[in-house]
């Protein structure tokens, strides 16, 4: 909404600044070109009221242009960062680590849309033995998001074979504090004390900071976001859409 409002403001300013438009519109209204700023403003407001479709079309074109430019920049960045996205030894891994298709997930454990995507990811892994999952924990929704991201990273370092199960179970449990989160860890047979100690290390925080930097380079400002074999997907698009992109990647 904010970006649309900004686009509208810029559009109006451009119209006001356009002497050609002002002259043309004044000619239509009577021919005089000697007007005050207030009169120009009233004319612009009148033009907008009489021609709302032009504003809508302008907004749509501006939005499309912005999205195309963001997509182009993201593709360039993904190409440069492909190995960092898919092959970093620091990231939690699920599914087949040698899979022929890689799904990179930018995820916040407190994000409702991220939670909605977890069953889809789990189903894809269960059905597809050649799918690799790479988690880029991206906590953006407050302090507890940061805590959960650190637990996720620590679990992947201490019990990497159980990380995907943790990803699913902690989403189902929806713990409200660190102790409850570590209880999920313990219920999976993972040493919760070791996780608590490991998550406090500076290297864990550094890793999360690296994820934020990568997301920024890709133009990712919200979660969830996915990169499937180099294709950026923003939002919880659902199982069928994910499956289609995976199949396209193989073909």
Secondary structure, DSSP 8 states (H G I E B T S, - for coil): -HHHHHHHHHHHHHHHH-HHHHHHHHHHHTS-----HHHHHHHHHHHHHHTHHHHHHHHHHHHHHHHHHHHHHHHHHHHHHHHHHHH-TTSEEEE-TT-SEEEEEEE-TT-HHHHHHHHHHHHHHHH-TTEEEEEEE---S-HHHHHHHHHHHHHHHH-GGGHHHHHHHHHHHT-SSHHHHHHHHHHTT--HHHHHHHTTSHHHHHHHHHHHHHHHHTT--SS-EEEETTEEEES---HHHHHHHHHHHH-
